[in-house]
């Protein structure tokens, strides 16, 4: 039994670009067929497969070919080269309001678009109230859609698309509009689709959504597939590229032996982070990360909440850093950020760190009560301010720990600020 829902092989799409509108006419009428255009390749020889029941997130900066790919899979565009195959009934949410007649009401547009969605008029009669209820735009359903906001467009389009009960749902950044409650409503519906083994492929700029929701991620860069695989691998690489124009590496930037470490740091049993993905410009290297009990200084891999802990970073400075920005992020098993702290947030200025020195940075705080699960600590050292900085070294998931189940029925916090935080920095110049 074929388990492939979408197959794409050597797919390419080019557009003819003209410097002026008259050039298009000149090219059409030229007796010797002189060309006045140049080709722009929106997609360049891409190949991949999506299995039935998979949820795939497509990420990439503007102009990378994401929308072109989804339009081809939805049969809106024809590829220039290559081939693709889509198995099953498809419902697409592409350009906002596409296919809507602006002069007609929302209710009328549901009927007008029925044939495009594979509905008969009888099907619409059965589904119309369900669509209207999900769209939840009130009296605007009987108003011309030309007065709709972008959020109303999305509500009506999404409600119409999912009512088809498709085998494959294709969505192009539709969730960028609409209020948070409707977005959550949509994702609950998509979760229902996933449980029913439907195939979903969607474009999003939100890497957190891709990590949390998808089985697979595709990163498009300048029309080509830069990376494809697990979202937990692809999304951090894309984040590094977009925010710092850097590449994720599977080992620290440099391997450096330190002979004259501060005696205090030698007392710690630092975990190896040599194979942990990282990136940065190489001005500093984080060589160790620990979570300790604040009193006994013993390693902590299991927490219960409401105890005082100490997170330590051992950093080798490879070039003078005049305005250090050092911090950490704690993430849950889905990649959601549940805690973040740095010296800028604490309004704690760290003195300039000089080349060839070693810094031991310590964050001490009362760890709040959170849901029992596994968590990771991502650490980083940069230079500048919270909003304007360069990244010297960033290590994803450098330390793994677990929060055990509480014995009480305490309410858990999903995002929190550390309680009573203290930051100290020891520098060995």
N, C-alpha and C positions, 0 to 999 in steps of 0.2 A: 504493500500500500504506500503510495507516494505521500511523504510527510513534508514536502516542500511547498510552502504557500506562495513564495515570491522567489523567482530566479532571475538574476541579472547577469548578463555575460558581455563583457567588452563594450559596455554602453557608453556612447559619446553623443553630445549634443552641441552643435555650433549655431551661432547667430551671425548674420551679416550686419556689420556695423558700417554706417556711412557718415562721412564728415558733414554732409549737408543733404537735405531732402532732395534737392535737384539731382544729386548723384545717383539716386535710385532710378530716376527716369532716364538719365544718360546711359546707365548700364543696360537698361531694358531695351533702349532704342539703338544702341551702337551697332553699326553694321559688322564690325569685326569682333564683337562681343568683348570689348575692353571692360575690365573690372574696375569699379570705383569703390569697392568695399574691402574691408579686411575681416577675417573670421575671428570671432571670439568663441572659444571653447568653454562652455559653461560646465560640461562634464567631459572627462577625459578617460576613456577606456576603463570604466569601473566594473567590477564583478563581485557579487556576493549572493548569498542565499538567506532567506528567512524561513524558518520552519513553522509549520502550523502550530498555533498556540503561543508563539513567541511574541514578546513585546520589545520593539526595537526603537531606540532613541537616536535620531540623527542630529548631530551637533556640528557647529562650524560658524565662523564669522560671516557677516553679510557678504553676499556675492560668491560664496563658496560652492554653490550649486545645489543647495538643499531643496529649495522650492522647485527647481527644474526637475530634480529626480522624482519628487512626489507627483508632479504634474504628468510626467511620463508614465508612472505606475498607475495613475488614475485615467490614462488614455486621453488626457487633455492636450498633450504635446506628443509629437512623433520624434523618435531619436534620429540623429544623423547617421550613426553607425551602431552596430551591435544589436542585441535582442534581449527581450525580457518576457517573462511569463508569469501571470498572476492567476492562481487557482482559487475559484470561489467568488461569491457575491461581494462586491466592493462598495463601500460608502466612503466618500471623501469630504473633508472639510478643508478647502484650499483658501483662495483669496476671500476675504471677508465680504459676505453678501453676494458672492458670485452666483449668477443664475436668478437673482431676485429682480423682479420688476419694481423699480422704486415708486411707481405710481399706484401700485396695487397694495392691498392690505396684507398684513402678515398671514391671515387666514387664507386669503386668495392665493398667496404665493405657495402655501403648503400644497394646495391643489394643483397649481401650475407646475410645480416641480416634481409632482408624483411620478410621471413617466421617467424622468431622469434618475429617480431613486429606485426604479423597478416596481413602482406601485401601480395598481389599477385604481380607478375611481372608487370601487367598492372597498379596496384596502384602505384608502384614505378615510372613508367614512368610519371604518372600524378603529382607525388609529388617531383621528383628529383630536379627540379630547385628551388622549394620552400625551400627544405632542404639545398641545397648548398648556397642559398642566406642568409638564417638565420645563418648558420655556419660561413659564412664570413671569410673563410681561404684562399681565393684567389687561386693562382695557386697550392697550396699544396693539393687541392682536388684531383689532378691527380698524387700525389706523394705517395710512400709507407708510411703507417701510422707509421712504425718503426722509422721514422725520426721526427714524430710529437712531439711537446712539450705537457706537461700535459694540458695546456690551449686549444690547438688544439683538443686534444682528447675529452675534455669536450664539446667544441663547436659542434663537429660533433655528439657526442652521444646525447646531449640535443636536437639538431635540429632534429635528427632522431626520438627520443622518442615522442616529442610533435607533430610531423607531423601525428602520428597515430590518433590523437584526442581521447585520452583514456577517460574512465570514472573515472579512478583512476590513479594518477601519484605518483610514489614512488621514492624518491631521497635520496641518501646516501652521504651527504657532498660533492656533486659535485661542489657547489659554492665556495668551499675553493680554487679552482684554477680559472684561467682566470682573465682578467683585469677588472677593475671596470666598464667600459662601457658595456662589455658583460654581467657582472653580472646584471647590471641595465636592460639591454635588456631582460634577462631571467625573472627577476621579473616582468617586464611589461607584459610578456607573461603569467606568472603565475597569475597576477591580472586579465587578460582576462579569464583565466581558472576559477578563482573564480567567476567572474560575470556570467559565463555560468554554475554555480552550479556543477563544477567538484570537485572531492575529491582529496586532496593533503596530503600526509604524507611525511615528510622529516626530516632527521637528520641534526642538526646544532650545532656548538659550540658557535654560536653568539646569545646570549640571547636577544639582541636588535632586531634581525631579527624575533625571535620567538614571542616577544611581539608585534611587529608592524604588523606582517603578519598573525599570526595564531589565530584561534578561541579557540584552546585547546592545552595544553602542557602536555607531559608525561616525567617525570624525572625518568630515569632508574639508579639504584644504585646497583652494584654487582649482576646484573641479575634480580632484583626485581623492581617493581614499588614503588619508594619512595614517589612520589606525582603525582597526576593527577588533572587537573582543568584549571582554567583561566590562561593564560600566565602571566598576571600581578601579579598573586599570586605565581605561580610555579617558574618563572624565578628569582625573587629576592631571593627566598629560595635557589635555586641552586647557585646563585652568592655568597650568604653568606657562603655556604658550601665549594665551590671551593676556594674562596679567603681567608676565615678566619676560615674554619673548624668549623663554627658556625651554630646554628639553629635560624630561624626566630621565634620570639615570638610575641604574640598578645598584649602584654603590656610591659611597661618598665621593666628593669631588677629588680629593687627594688622599693618599695614605701617608700619614706622617707619624714618625716615631718621636715621642716627646721624652727626653731624658731628664729634664729638670722640672717635672710637674710639681705643683704645690703639694706639700705633704698631705694636706687635708683630702685632696682629690684621690690620692693613692689609697686612702682608707676605704673608698667606696668600691663595691663590686659592680662595675659598669657593665650593662648588657651590651652585647655586640649589635651594632646597627649597620654592619658593612654591606648587607644585601638589601637594605631598606631603600625604596625609591626616593630620590631627592633631586633637587635642582638648585641653581644659584650661580652667581658670577664668580665665586671662588675667593672672595675677599675674607671669608671666614669658613670654618668647618666645625659643625657640631659633631663631637666625637663620642658623646655619651648622654643618655637620658635615664633618669631614675624617678620612681615615686617611693618615698620613704615615710615611715611613721615619724612624726615630728619630734617625738620624745626619745624613742629607742634607736632611731636611724636605721631600722630594719626595712628591707624591701617590702613594698605593698603590692600584691597582685590581686588581692581580694579586699573589697571595702564593703561596709554596711551602710555608710552614710553617717553624717554628723560626727565624724572624727577629724582631727587635725592632721593634714598631710603636708608633705613637702615635695615639690617637683623640682628636680635639679637638672641643669644643662651644663655639660662640660664643652667649652668652646675654645678652639684654637684660632687666634687672630692672625691672618696671613697678610693683612695690609691695614694701615691705620683706618679706624672707623670713628669718625668724629661725633656722630649723633646716633648711637646705637638704638635699635628698636628690636626688642627681644620678647618673645611670648610663646604661647601654646594654645592649641585648640583641642578640646575633647569631643570626640564624635561617637555616636552609637553604631551598632552593627550595620545600619543602613546608610551610614555616611552623614546623618543629620548632625549639625553642630549643636551641642548642648551646653558648651561652656567655652568661653574664650577670654584670655587675659594677657596683657602685655604691660610694659612699663609706661607706655603712653596713656593707657586707660587709668593706671594707678597714679598718674601725674608724678612719676618717679623718674628723674633724669639720671641716666647712667653716664658716668664720665667717659671721655674718649678712651677707646680701646686701642692700644698701640701694637704695631706689627711685632709678631713673635711672642706676644704675651698669651696667657691662658686665663680665661674667665670661668668661674664657677657661679652660675646664676641660680638663685633659689627663690621659688615662689612658695610661701607658706599660707595655707588657708584652711578653713573648716569646710570639709567636703559635704555638700547638702545631700538630702535624701532624694534619690532619683530611682527610676524604675530598674529592677534587677535585670541585668543583661551584661553583655561584653562591650567594652569601650576601648578606644584607642586614643593615644595622645600624638598629635602632630605638632612639631616644634619648628621655630624659625628664628633667624637673626637677619635683620635688614638694617638699612640706614635711612633716616629721614623721619617723617611724621606718619601718623596713621593713614592719612589720605594721599601722601606723596612720598614714596620711598622706593628704594631699590632693594632687591632681594639677594642677599649674600649666600644664604643656605636655608633651604626649606626641606624638611624630611617628613613625608607622609607616614602616619601610623608607626611612629618610632617606638612606642611602648604600648603593650596590651595589658589590660586588667579587667577585672570583673566586679560588678556590684552584686552582692548576694541578696537573697530575699530578706525582707524585713520581718521581724517577728510581730510587729504591730501593724495596725491598719492605717498607718500614716498616709496622708495624701502625698502623691509624688509630684514633683515639679518637672516639667519637660524642658524648660529653658531657665537657667538661673545665673545669678551673679555669685561668685565665690564669697563666702562670708569671712570677714575679718582678714583680708589678704595682707601679706607682708612680702616685700621684695628685697632681697639682699644680693649684692654682687661682690665677689672676692676676685681680685685681679693680681696675677703674678707677672710682673713686667720683666 
